[in-house]
């Protein structure tokens, strides 16, 4: 997903837990056909958590027959996009010639580097019968030394990810290292992402070894040191503090974070860079048609915004 008309919200919930740095209430926009997107990063309170500079939660959405997701070809530089679904399917195509559907529990890691173009759509068969869609799309900033690396794409199936579980909790280790297991996904900096389910009454400690950490609540209600939080909240924690997350009801949330980025990042539209002039260059190149096209999806594209 690459464009969003919403405005920054006012600061979110008050809280008393000292270990909580921020509680971010995502800004929300309906993009049509009941397709709702909630953007937690970047926000007025926090520009990034670890390398995560962008965090969108979309759906759950039920498309009527004949409708679906249609994100036309658009460019990226200086980042890796991370797409993770809970329900539905998205057909990914890019200028490298990739054409891969992503399904729940899988991950698409697309490295833009010096420049890539991709589209995200509902496939023909699923569109014809109507479809559901629910998931996350996140952008991970690349280290400054890697911003101009060659573009690349990696798809990982559900069975590739280790799962740490017992009778009342489950953690799928999607990126980085969590709870003694490591994801197979190659990243350019220390990055963590875990998909967590807790049964009511259970608890999960959050490892203080990762410097920047946040959780985003998908469903259910949690308690953190006496403060309660429901769905659609991004809780950003202070570094070094031990945290225990307790489930008031059956709960689903994700963990995201990692090492701090090596300096601030500029974001304009789909472009991320440590250098403002690089973003200006990308804007001019997209407007002039100098990016590569997407095989199998060349009839339309998203024009450069006039802003």
VOGU-3710 file (C-alpha; in Angstrom, 3 decimals, decimal comma):
1> xxxxxxxxxx> 0,000/0,000/0,000  1,499/3,282/-0,910  -0,823/6,219/-0,514  -2,957/7,342/2,385  -5,133/10,453/2,679  -5,545/10,415/6,457  -4,196/13,048/8,829  -2,170/12,529/11,988  -4,367/11,941/15,053  -4,111/13,654/18,386
11> xxxxxxxxxx> -1,876/11,788/20,863  -3,413/8,555/22,122  -4,316/6,941/25,411  -2,902/8,086/28,709  -1,021/5,431/30,655  0,767/4,935/33,942  3,302/2,176/33,187  6,815/3,681/33,266  8,067/1,178/30,703  5,622/2,508/28,102
21> xxxxxxxxxx> 7,167/5,243/26,006  4,176/5,920/23,739  0,716/4,640/22,926  -0,052/5,363/19,292  -3,615/5,479/18,012  -3,465/4,796/14,262  -5,060/7,250/11,880  -7,731/5,589/9,798  -8,937/5,950/6,245  -11,564/4,153/4,161
31> xxxxxxxxxx> -10,151/3,653/0,659  -13,496/2,533/-0,783  -15,528/-0,718/-0,906  -15,198/-0,888/2,897  -11,417/-1,284/2,687  -10,087/0,343/5,862  -6,416/1,097/6,491  -4,998/2,131/9,877  -1,546/3,735/9,874  0,435/3,575/13,130
41> xxxxxxxxxx> 3,830/4,643/11,751  4,990/7,236/11,022  3,049/9,259/13,589  3,329/12,532/15,448  4,643/10,617/18,466  7,140/8,323/16,750  8,755/8,306/13,315  10,098/4,765/13,637  10,588/1,777/15,935  13,863/0,032/15,210
51> xxxxxxxxxx> 14,082/-0,005/11,405  10,275/0,113/10,974  9,358/3,474/9,420  5,858/2,568/8,230  3,203/0,299/9,750  -0,220/-0,221/8,151  -2,997/-2,507/9,392  -5,606/-3,138/6,689  -8,972/-4,879/6,997  -10,573/-7,134/7,903
61> xxxxxxxxxx> -12,445/-6,461/4,659  -14,974/-8,495/2,710  -14,997/-7,604/-0,972  -18,141/-8,205/-2,984  -17,992/-10,299/-6,137  -16,158/-8,385/-8,847  -14,268/-6,148/-6,387  -10,875/-6,467/-4,773  -7,577/-4,820/-3,996  -6,080/-2,772/-6,823
71> xxxxxxxxxx> -2,841/-1,039/-5,911  -1,498/-0,058/-9,338  2,225/-0,166/-10,179  4,186/2,337/-8,084  7,872/2,856/-7,177  9,948/2,537/-4,015  13,539/3,386/-3,048  15,632/3,005/0,103  13,464/0,474/1,952  12,207/-3,092/2,155
81> xxxxxxxxxx> 8,456/-3,716/2,139  7,172/-6,451/4,455  3,709/-7,864/3,704  2,067/-10,289/6,169  -1,527/-11,552/5,911  -3,982/-12,945/8,439  -6,698/-13,624/5,845  -7,113/-13,495/2,069  -4,559/-13,327/-0,720  -2,660/-10,641/-2,649
91> xxxxxxxxxx> -0,999/-11,090/-6,019  2,392/-9,385/-6,011  4,111/-8,415/-9,258  7,276/-6,343/-9,593  9,739/-4,947/-12,095  12,146/-7,853/-11,470  9,582/-10,135/-13,139  8,277/-11,605/-9,865  4,659/-12,817/-9,864  3,839/-14,453/-6,525
101> xxxxxxxxxx> 0,613/-14,693/-4,491  0,974/-14,170/-0,750  -1,307/-16,030/1,662  -1,836/-15,970/5,448  1,249/-16,723/7,527  3,638/-16,209/4,604  5,865/-13,200/4,076  6,920/-11,117/1,111  10,170/-9,221/1,663  10,781/-6,832/-1,230
111> xxxxxxxxxx> 14,024/-4,863/-1,145  13,650/-1,651/-3,127  17,253/-0,492/-2,800  18,057/1,880/-5,654  14,590/1,404/-7,134  11,804/-1,079/-7,810  8,193/-0,923/-9,041  5,437/-3,276/-7,921  1,678/-3,779/-7,892  -0,618/-5,515/-5,394
121> xxxxxxxxxx> -3,962/-6,839/-6,567  -6,664/-9,396/-5,891  -6,282/-12,264/-8,353  -8,859/-12,872/-11,083  -10,463/-15,997/-9,599  -10,759/-14,617/-6,071  -12,103/-11,322/-7,419  -14,827/-13,109/-9,390  -16,259/-14,869/-6,323  -15,570/-12,120/-3,776
131> xxxxxxxxxx> -12,815/-12,267/-1,208  -11,661/-11,320/2,280  -8,478/-9,450/3,162  -6,770/-8,718/6,480  -3,122/-8,071/7,192  -0,174/-5,769/7,698  2,192/-3,959/5,419  5,322/-2,460/6,905  8,357/-0,648/5,550  11,812/-1,317/6,955
141> xxxxxxxxxx> 14,415/1,394/6,317  17,711/0,195/4,876  20,997/1,206/6,513  22,518/4,227/4,784  25,275/2,077/3,285  22,668/-0,257/1,746  20,131/2,262/0,435  21,437/1,915/-3,144  21,748/-1,889/-3,114  20,286/-3,910/-5,984
151> xxxxxxxxxx> 16,525/-4,503/-5,731  15,477/-8,021/-4,721  12,446/-10,077/-3,735  12,064/-13,009/-1,322  8,958/-15,053/-0,509  8,834/-17,338/2,534  6,128/-19,952/3,138  4,401/-20,466/6,492  6,196/-23,711/7,299  9,597/-21,987/7,135
161> xxxxxxxxxx> 9,009/-19,987/10,322  9,787/-21,444/13,750  6,924/-21,381/16,241  7,515/-21,157/19,996  4,454/-22,457/21,811  2,995/-24,049/24,888  -0,578/-24,788/25,944  -1,702/-21,161/26,223  0,575/-19,154/23,917  2,109/-19,219/20,471
171> xxxxxxxxxx> 4,784/-17,012/18,876  5,632/-17,327/15,175  9,139/-15,900/14,691  8,783/-14,075/11,364  11,823/-11,771/11,426  14,955/-11,851/13,535  15,430/-13,747/16,787  12,773/-14,174/19,486  12,463/-16,616/22,411  15,473/-18,672/21,338
181> xxxxxxxxxx> 14,467/-19,203/17,699  15,466/-17,337/14,537  13,599/-16,571/11,319  15,131/-17,634/7,978  14,449/-14,192/6,441  17,626/-12,257/5,597  17,496/-8,623/6,789  19,911/-5,715/6,381  19,873/-4,724/10,072  18,706/-6,184/13,378
191> xxxxxxxxxx> 14,943/-6,535/12,920  12,328/-8,424/14,926  8,760/-9,320/14,071  6,639/-11,966/15,783  3,005/-13,056/15,421  1,610/-13,832/18,897  -1,577/-15,433/20,223  -2,334/-15,691/23,950  -5,233/-17,394/25,662  -7,118/-15,432/28,310
201> xxxxxxxxxx> -5,222/-15,410/31,605  -1,828/-16,224/30,099  1,246/-13,980/30,074  4,265/-13,401/27,841  7,515/-11,631/28,813  8,947/-9,253/26,213  12,715/-9,651/25,854  14,538/-6,454/26,931  17,575/-7,482/24,848  16,173/-5,783/21,736
211> xxxxxxxxxx> 16,706/-2,052/22,110  13,536/-0,811/20,391  10,322/-2,793/20,826  6,633/-2,303/20,207  3,514/-4,422/20,073  0,418/-3,829/17,970  -2,838/-5,363/19,212  -4,900/-7,006/16,460  -7,654/-8,576/18,596  -8,465/-8,953/22,280
221> xxxxxxxxxx> -7,401/-7,001/25,358  -4,097/-6,972/27,229  -2,760/-5,692/30,545  0,677/-4,093/30,880  1,555/-3,251/34,513  -2,079/-2,459/35,310  -2,893/-0,518/32,131  -5,382/-2,140/29,777  -5,274/-1,832/26,003  -7,629/-3,070/23,331
231> xxxxxxxxxx> -7,223/-3,536/19,583  -5,649/-1,068/17,171  -3,056/0,367/19,515  0,710/0,423/18,953  2,485/0,299/22,313  6,099/1,498/22,150  8,310/0,480/25,081  11,373/2,119/26,597  14,675/0,294/26,030  16,040/-2,045/28,661
241> xxxxxxxxxx> 12,873/-2,544/30,714  11,455/-6,003/31,312  7,807/-6,177/30,248  5,128/-8,791/30,837  2,054/-8,783/28,599  -1,012/-10,397/30,173  -4,040/-11,450/28,174  -7,363/-10,314/29,652  -9,182/-12,126/26,834  -7,972/-14,353/24,003
251> xxxxxxxxxx> -5,561/-11,996/22,283  -3,688/-11,619/19,012  -0,855/-9,114/18,640  2,450/-8,666/16,841  5,891/-7,693/18,141  7,994/-5,312/16,004  11,302/-3,531/16,484  15,038/-4,054/16,436  18,168/-1,928/16,522  17,819/1,857/16,123
261> xxxxxxxxxx> 18,339/3,122/12,590  21,639/4,870/11,784  20,138/8,343/11,669  16,811/9,899/10,682  14,970/9,025/7,494  13,076/11,277/5,093  9,807/9,855/3,759  7,909/11,273/0,813  5,157/9,204/-0,802  6,781/5,782/-1,460
271> xxxxxxxxxx> 10,358/6,972/-1,143  12,591/6,605/1,937  16,135/7,928/2,165  18,718/9,380/4,523  19,219/12,128/1,899  16,559/14,620/0,800  18,231/15,089/-2,571  17,868/11,359/-3,300  14,122/11,625/-2,832  14,019/14,590/-5,223
281> xxxxxxxxxx> 15,914/12,499/-7,755  13,442/9,601/-7,395  10,492/11,972/-7,846  11,970/13,314/-11,085  12,781/9,827/-12,371  9,276/8,477/-11,732  7,683/11,513/-13,362  9,961/11,087/-16,387  9,158/7,372/-16,731  12,704/6,206/-15,952
291> xxxxxxxxxx> 11,777/3,396/-13,560  11,336/-0,134/-14,921  7,837/-1,432/-15,669  6,047/-4,428/-14,118  5,713/-7,377/-16,532  2,077/-8,452/-16,708  0,824/-5,142/-15,281  1,809/-2,376/-17,703  -1,531/-0,779/-18,567  -1,677/1,691/-15,681
301> xxxxxxx> 0,368/3,175/-12,859  0,052/5,575/-9,928  1,246/9,031/-11,013  3,518/11,165/-8,874  1,360/13,103/-6,376  1,135/16,842/-7,002  2,141/17,922/-3,522
//
